[in-house]
Amino acid sequence: MRRPKVYVTREIPERGLKKIMEHFDTEVWPEYSPPPKKIIIEKAKNVDALVTLLTDKIDAEVFDAAPNLKIVAQMAVGYDNIDVEEATRRGIYVTNTPGVLTETTADLAWALLMAIARRIVEADKYIREGKWRVAWHPMMLLGRDVYGATLGIIGAGRIGMAVARRAKGFNMRILYYDIVRRPELEKDIGAEYVDLDTLLSQSDFITIHVPLTKDTYHMINAEKLRLVKKTAFIINTSRGQVIDEKALYEALKEGRIAGAALDVFEEEPIPMDNPLLKLDNVVLTPHIGSASHETRSKMAEMVADNLIAFFEGRVPPNLVNPEVMKIRPLPAKSI
């Protein structure tokens, strides 16, 4: 029996990669940077499966070159880089890795919140640049209190709810906005469901946890930023395009909001001429929401489990497009 061929677009943690290599004829892109699209197209010509990351654009152009492609296994919870509708139309299964990164990403959101509130990055730079010449001063690097403040959560899915659970320990008033109301969040955590404008106008800290869709693109724009308090901070660990970066920069530069902490950007890697890099009231991290050893290993293993299930003729545990089964039934066991 021929082993199915899999192309992996980046080196992934050993726990998952080893599992993939045990079951499939596997090729891995060897470089740290992502493969150019032309390489993905070339490699896709002869494979049964692709293992992809957020930076890989998987669309009709790729599918056109891949007559044998049956499944795209994404190592991420988001999959806006994949044309899922087109994949479904062609009978190609798409999977992701949800759930496992929830707590890790919530941890980073809180790390960013604390860092921007208490000016941690500024303070570190202050010491390293030799500016700390007075041992203590009542006005040195004053930040904002987190305990007892109002936290606004935009998007109360798994990660948003995990952030809310942490906020309870800080005795915060918790507001949330979502297209779906979450009674369990209100009952268990005491969160208040409000519309977006109310959340923006009343929150001291605003943290964003929505997927990128046509409805969430630039949902935080110049108009919405005008509703935010001058003393408030915005934290984003979802997708960069949810915020209009130009409008955010203007609001930060003009002091219309206090600060921002961002793990995601409209263009990644962030260009070195991006004006956000020049602002002291911004904390920036390079899309590391799920970047812990344990979580990334679990994500890689989930990718392997999705592939193995599919080629064993079972429904993948994390199938994004279940309607595809009407177009292409699950295959007979081939591993």
Summary of the structure (lengths in Angstrom):
residues: 335
radius of gyration: 22.0
end to end distance: 7.9
largest distance: 74.3
contacts: 1099
relative contact order: 0.15
helix: 37%
strand: 15%
